């Protein structure tokens, strides 16, 4: 099942050059893939940081202007606003939890 190839007693310069070129190409492909992945992760982290700041600002604004926002609103609108606030808070908690696991 396991077949071992015998080690050649000699190798030509041409064969060695081809092997080295193939390895360099493979290494470049891996490096490019790693660079693309790293950029994607950095972009996502930047977007999450931006979202985090904006969400906290929205929650602070909702807390400051709560009386103004709930004035003359029906029960469905009040429940929707409360649900929105709760979902934003839970999303921030989820983001914090995901950062702890990294």
Secondary structure, DSSP 8 states (H G I E B T S, - for coil): --------S---HHHHHHHHHHHHHHHHHHHHHHHHHHHHHHHHHHHHHHHHHHHHHHHHHHHHTHHHHHTT--HHHHHHHHHHHHHHHHHHHHHHHHHHT-
